[in-house]
Amino acid sequence: MAKILLGVSGGIAAYKAVEFVRLATSAGHSVRVLMTASARKFVGPDTFEGILGAPVLTSEFEKDPMRGTFPGEPLPEHEPIGHLAVAESADVYLIAPASANTIAKLATGQADSILTTAFLAFDGPRLVAPAMNERMYLSETTVSNLARLKEIGVEVIDPGEGRLASKGESGVGRLPEPAELLERVEAALDEERTRDLAGLRVLVTAGGTREGIDPVRYIGNRSSGRMGLALAGRAKKRGAEVTVICANVNLPAPAGVKRVDVESTVDLARACREQFPAHDLLLMAAAPADFTVADTSSEKLSRTGGEFTLTLVPTEDILASLAANRIEGQTVVGFAAQHGGDAIGRARHKLEKKGADMIVLNDVSDKTIGFDSSENAVTLITTGGETEVPRAPKTEIADRIIDRAVEIRKGS
Ligand SMILES: Cc1cc2nc3c(=O)[nH]c(=O)nc-3n(C[C@H](O)[C@H](O)[C@H](O)COP(=O)(O)O)c2cc1C
């Protein structure tokens, strides 16, 4: 059972927070409540205290009689600073209802109340459940504040549609029912408990390189970066510290992941060399070019009427050189996009030639998976054998690839 910190801000839906506390405590969780000054206009702290048997904190300057503990825990001997102690001991922090005003403060790092100060100090899973009038919810500022919260890894629980508190109005902005809020909190806690990659530093490459012909033209490939981003996102969710090197990826990186952007194969090689020493596991999902243009023109080439010949020269084999220079404890996973034929044989050859620990084989002859699709199916090839991972969303494929890489690191 978990220690849930509940932040209540000033909105009509504050009455639903009371029901949330009743449900959460009946389910065996212990709860502490933090309220903003405006929230107290909608529901009194006594109501929560009656259900919880614990004081509600309404100001960052008041002393917490429970010294940051949750119901049932022994009191520490010293008097800690209330907002820091309660944030340190909680497992999860839910803000429900989250008013437009509080959302704006959370998105910009303001700390002018017990609720907002504890939010900054809390480093576990944070969930924010907006509830307000539709026009406030859809206003440009609230939309961008919520986007910012998502960007910094906060889970936003989308409001429902229906009748709103303001007379005669309906639309989007209703706080979800307390049972749904509790489900979301429990799901976030489950995810937090499966942080099996905590302490691991993972470097992922994503996308496809571009080799310049002239200032406006290039030779590229069809890789969208989706598989690399899925790997980065899953590794991050599972607790790893993640860096993703993106070669021409037009998609956002997952929250909390460090992103480095590159364009050509030379840039990618340089970024990999810089980043790899600080990482334990390399997942080389980007598609670098095998050849680059021998003589990139500094001016835009014009039609001459005759034939045009482009000379291509081989690029550096990034995977092989990183694998050759790795230090003890570093694991290297390469990817091979093969087109039909003896794909497994060729991928196995690549495994040996490049000195990688695993090759993820992606048969790109099936156009419904791979490159730009949200699904994939791969074969994991190691010296020990082959594992088929059947067609699934790329996030699931990412988990299976990471699982196998973790097994290799453990020596199995
Ligand atoms: C009757 C009434 C209902 C309100 N309901 C909401 C609401 O549902 N959502 C919201 O974001 N603001 C609502 N407000 C406005 C907030 O209470 C106001 O912005 C307040 O400053 C929020 O403070 P806080 O974020 O510190 O709790 C309401 C105001 C009044 C007077």
The ligand as an ORCA input file, in Angstrom:
! r2SCAN-3c Opt
* xyz 0 1
  C     -17.157     29.754     -7.856
  C     -15.809     29.587     -8.436
  C     -15.477     28.419     -9.069
  C     -14.222     28.231     -9.648
  N     -13.933     27.064    -10.260
  C     -12.727     26.908    -10.839
  C     -12.419     25.690    -11.484
  O     -13.222     24.751    -11.528
  N     -11.219     25.568    -12.060
  C     -10.292     26.579    -12.040
  O      -9.197     26.404    -12.605
  N     -10.559     27.729    -11.403
  C     -11.738     27.917    -10.811
  N     -12.017     29.092    -10.164
  C     -10.976     30.129    -10.070
  C      -9.930     29.768     -9.022
  O     -10.532     29.494     -7.786
  C      -8.923     30.907     -8.903
  O      -8.212     31.012    -10.119
  C      -7.958     30.710     -7.738
  O      -7.056     31.789     -7.741
  C      -7.195     29.408     -7.815
  O      -6.215     29.383     -6.786
  P      -5.281     28.135     -6.525
  O      -4.816     27.640     -7.831
  O      -4.174     28.660     -5.695
  O      -6.073     27.125     -5.786
  C     -13.256     29.271     -9.559
  C     -13.579     30.449     -8.894
  C     -14.843     30.616     -8.338
  C     -15.146     31.888     -7.626
*
